[in-house]
């Protein structure tokens, strides 16, 4: 990935430690999804909040008190993920309804596994597409030097905040559309779709505009270096105002998954996100290589993907799915 020599060892240490905690991230995500399926979004948030507090405390302890480097930050992250996932597992083991987990009775049901895989595998591949293309972009970013890397890392934190906000509406959409579609309540599905777009778009834009308007304040948490901060402001101004496009991608994909079309959005995102970004990186970008010109591929790829998803949804998926309503 063309990582500069002065930081590659630190990156390697962090990555190795972080990967040890990935099974607990998976456990948290599964447990949180189970609770959210019945409308319980409070306990996953509580567990995540407590884990976040633990993460901050451990980071301060390992770095400030023990004078550790990135390994201290990585260990703090892993421990906080373990704690959050164990909290949710404990709650699920003490549920009194059908969601209760009995570890002694855990086994694989082939029929249900196939149904889950039919929806989950394409959705997982769709998520991987973003990561694959981002690795390629990060490689080009690394070639621009340590200041560009540090600046992007600082600004990226607020892109994560925006993504958590918009993805929450996408998760709500797939959960409640799936439930109502199975119950043949098609009018509710349409209302959920509209409300997911309106609420997700409004909330995402408000948050992103606050980040952009007060960019100096937010970046000051991560760096005091003027050159790094300036590059961070640039990234925030180029990417955050267009997060509503990213929100639309997530909601469109979730809506289609909710009615059983999981492969369709996955295929579109592979072409629109990964395809467009890779094509740009290896054809146009080399002749205009710069920090700004690298970052503009994010909103461009989002726009192309949103247009494709909207066309497929309104022309193919929606008429076909809701034809059942007329038939009934």
N, C-alpha and C positions, 0 to 999 in steps of 0.2 A: 504493500500500500504506500510505498515511498515515504514511510515514517522517518522523520529526521533522527539522526543518530543520538541527539542529546535527550530524546524522550522515549526511544523505542524500548529500552530496558524497563522503564517504569510502566509503559503500556503492557508489556509482556507479563510483568508481575501482577498487575491489577487484573488482567484478563484471566490468568490461571486461577487466582483466588475467587474471582467472581463466578467463574463457571462451576466451582464447587457448590455454589448456592443455587444454581439454576433449578434443580429438582424441587426446591422449596418455593421458588417463584411459580413453577408449574402447579404445585399443590395449592398455593394461595389462589391462583387464577381459577382452578377447577372448583375449589370450595366456594369462592366468591360467586361464581356463575350459578352454582346450585342454590345458594341463598337468594340471589337476585331473581331466580326463576319464579320464586313465589312472592316477589315484591319486597324482599328484605334487603335494602341497599344500605341500611344503617350499620349493621355489624361489620360488613367488609370495610366500610369507611373507618369505623372505630379501630379495627385491627390495623389498618394501614396507617392511621394517624399515630397510634401508639408505636408502631414499628418505625415510623419516621422520627418520632421523638427519640427513641432509643438509638437510631442511626446517628442523629446529630450529637447526642451525648457521647457515644462511643468514638465518633470521629474526633471530637475535642479531646477525649481522654487519650486516645492512641497517638494523635498528632502533637497536641500541646503538652501533655503530661509525659508520655513515653517517648516523644520525639521520633515517632515512626514516620515513614513517608507514605507512598500510595498504598502500601500493603495494609497500613492501619485503616485507611478509608475503605479499602476493599473488605477487610474483615468486619468492619462495622456494618457495611451493607449486607453481607451474608448473614450476620447474626440477627439483624433486624428483620430480614426476610424469613428466617427460621421462626422467629417469634410470632410474626403476623400469621404465617401459615398454620402454626400449631394452635393459635387462638381459634381460628376458623374450624380446624379439625375437631378441637375440643367441643365447640358449640354444636357441630353437626352430630357428634357422637352422643350428645345429650338432647337432641331433638325428640319431640313426642309424636311427630307426624310421619308421613311417608318418606321424608327426606333424611330420616335418621340413619347414620352410618354405623354398622356393626362390623368391626374389623374382622371378626371371625367368619363372617358370611360373605366376604368379598370374593367375587368370582366374575369371570367374563361370560356374558350372554351373547352368543354369536349373532342372533337376530338383531338385538339392539346395537351391538357394536357396528354392524354393517350400516344401520341407519344413521348412527352418529358419524361414522367415517364418510358417508356420502355427503354430509353437510360440512363436517369439520375439516376434512383433508383439503378441499378447494379453498376454504376460508384460510387455513393455515398457509397454503401456498401463496395466497394473495398477500398475506402479511410478510412472507419471506421476500416477495418481490421488492417491497420497499427497502428491505435490508440489503438485498443484493445490489440494487442500484445505488443505494447510499454508500456502500463499500467502495464502489467505483468512483463516486463523487468525492469521497473522503480521500482516496488516493490522489486525485487531482488537487484537492485542497492541501494535502500534506506537502505537495511539491511547491506550494507558495510560501512555506516557511513556518517557523514556530509561532509568530505573531498571529498569522491567519488561523492556525489551529487553535490557539488559546482563545481568540476572539469568537470563533465559531462555537467552541465548547461553552463559553459563557452565554452566548445568545441562544444556544440550543436548549438550555434549561427552560426558557420561556416558551419555546416551541413545544416542549414536552407538556408544560402546563396547559397550553392551548389544546394539544392532542387529547389529554386526559378529559378535558371538558367536552370536546366534540365527540369523543369515542363513547362517553357515557350515554349520550343520546342515541348513538348507533346501537349500543348494547340494549338499551331500553326498547328500541324499535324492533330488533330481531326477536326479543323475548315476547313482547306483547302482540306483535303481529303473528308470530308463530302460534301463540295460544288462541287468538281470536280467529285465525284462519282455520285452525283445526276444528274450532267450534262453529265454523261456517258463518261467522259474524263479519261479513265482508265490509259492511259500512264502517264498522269500527276500525278495520284495517286501513281503510282510506283516511280516516280521521287521524289515526296514529301516524301515518306517513306524513301528512301535512303538518301536524303538530311537532313531529321530530325535526323537520326541516326548519320550521319557524323558530322554535325554542333553541335548537342547536345552533342555528345561524346567528340569532340575536345574541345568545350568551357568548359564543365564540368571538364575535366581532367586538363586543364590549370589552372582553378581556384583552384581546389583541391590541385594540386601540389604546387601552390604558398602558400596556407594555411599551407601545411605540411612543406615546406622548411623554411618558416618564422614563424613557430609556436610560438617561444618565443615572437616575436613582437606582434602577434595577441592576444595571451592569456594575455599579459601584460595589455591590456585594461580592463580586468575583474578581475584579481587577482595579488597580489604581494606575496602571500603565496607560498613558494617553494614546499611544499608537494602537495598542490592543483594543482599548475601549472604542476608539473610532471605528475600527473594523467591525466590532460587535454591533455598534449602532447601525452600520450599513446593512448587516445581515438581518437585523430586526425589521428595518424599513422595507427590505425587499421581500421577505418571506411572510411575516406575521399578517400584513393586511390581506393576504390571499388565503389565509387558513380556512375561510368559509368554503373555498373550493375543495379543500381536503375534507372538511366536514361533509360536503355533499357526496363525495366519493364514499365515505364510510356509511352514510345513511342510505344511499342508493343500494350499496352492497348488502347492508343489513336487511333492508326491506325485501330484496329479492331472495336472500337466504331464508327469510321468515316464511316465504310462500313456496319454498322448496327449490329455488333456482340458485344453487351455490356455485356451480361451475361457470355460469355466465359472467358474473362480475369478476371472478378470479381470472378468467381468460382476458377480459377487457383490461384489467389492471396490469396484467403481464405485458400486454402490448402498449398500453397508454403510459404506464409508469416506467417500467423497466426498458421497454423498447425505445420510447422517445428519449429517455435520458441517455441510454447507451449510444444511440444514433448521434445525438448532439455531442457527446463527449469525444467520440472518435471520428467525427467529420467536421463539424463547424468549430467547436471550441478550440482545438489546437492552434488555429490561425488568429484567434482573438482572446487567447488565454489571459484571464485576469480574475481577481476576486469577485467583482461584480458580475462579470459575464458567466462565471461558474454558477453563481447562486440563482440566476434568473431561470435556470432549467426547472427549478422546483415549481413555480407558478405555471410555467408553460406546460409541463407534463400533467399537472393537476387539471388545467383547463381542457386539454385534449381528452383526458380520461373522463371528466365530468360530462362533456358533450356526448361522448360515445355511450356512457352509461344511461344518460337521459334518453337518448334516441332509442336504445334497446328496450329500456323500461316502458316508455310510453307507446312505442310502436309494436313491440312483441310481447313483453311479459304482462303488463297490466291488462290489455284486452283479453289475452288468453286466460289469465288467472281469474279475472272477475267475470268472465263469460259464464262461470258456474252460477253467479248470482242471478243472472237473467234466466238461466235454465231452471233454477229452483223457484 
